[in-house]
Amino acid sequence: MSETVEWAGMRIDRSTAADLPQWRDTVDALRTSTRPRAADALRAAHRTGRPIAQPRCGVGGHEEMLELLRRLEPAGPGMLTVTIDSYTRLKQFDRAAQALREAPADLNGYPLTVHGWRRGRQLLDAVGVPLEVRHGSPDARDLFAVALAAGFTSFEGGGIGYNVPYCKDVPFATSMEAWRQVDAVCGALADDGVIVDRELFGTLTAVLVPPSISLACTLLEAIAAVREGVRCLSIAYPQGGEVHQDVAALRSIRALAARYLPPHVAVHPVLHEFMGVFPRGRGTADALILYGGLVARLGGADKIINKTNQEAYGIPDADANALGIRTALMGTSELLDFVALDEARIDEEMSWLQREVAELVDPVLQDGDVPAGVAGAFAAGRLDVPFSASVHARSLVVPARDATGAIRYRRTGELPFSAAVRQRNDRLTDTGAGSPDRFIQAVTADINYFLRDEPASV
């Protein structure tokens, strides 16, 4: 096990700390920087009522990463991404360094911790929009320290969202504590006048995640973060596919924040465009991307994480990613302002959704210790995520689409829902899929919701 030392109140590897500037120098550099800041970009998007777009992007080599960012900026993103490689996410820094030496093109992201904070600053200086670090690590303390030294002002992740989808056997107590330390540093920075946007990954497993589970998990992470002093939160929700439900979920983010978070905290809803099985046909894929932009605007999101029409084929190239940005932004255009939804239906959906979230969240908050409450709730099944990679989530919940395509609960497992909530979900998912074969076919069809019989082309 690597030896750890304290840096800014976080425990990080001694080797990581050895290359970092002093904490005071890091704070001063962040405070006096003239680079674009993530919080300002999100605030501006909220004022205009038009969400900004942000692609996922990350490659191993430094020059290649610089080139990728420069190629994507002309497409008009309001924020760009440095996606981190899998070795770094799992704190396997030696393996990341070896891969960087021998075959950087094989890395599935940018190993920022290996490249170091000085190169991170070069990335930030290469473009005129803020950059965010996206990764998937249950323990991102080393990565966060390097990101801060570089000057990043947005950092994604949390003790639930970056545990359940990516890790087999990391206890929630472990991941929640690691992220508590990250959030405490953000709180200390806020006291010094430096606001770091903390984005929470509500996508979870990205497979038929019921909206109330997504929002409950991010809300609990948000409450824990705010108690450590975080003042800017991006709360991300994954597009499910039914427009009224998705709009209701996005609008509920601010409503739930008003109920559970103090008013001085800035909260920015974010839409992840559809994260499930993506259509192979270019026309259908582009239509789905545009649809996501429209949903984000109707739901009051401040940011869209866009997809590309190469999604079904692997990691997209720069041209496809640039087109994905432009296509998502087309969906937010004033040319589509004539589109109107059934507001009564959205209001009803919001009412039930917020009730479900409260029934999941309130029991966790009863004892006051959010990290312990989260760990205990997952152990008991009172919090759960379908199709979880983690052995610490029971995965007893079985989702299903109703007749409109909205994601409901076919089975609620041990979730502490009221009788009214259970009865509503039973009624909406009464599809008669009783036999095992029909059940499997129904779940598969729900997962493949956006697939169409059309020629596959790129």
Disulfide bonds with the S-S distance in Angstrom:
none
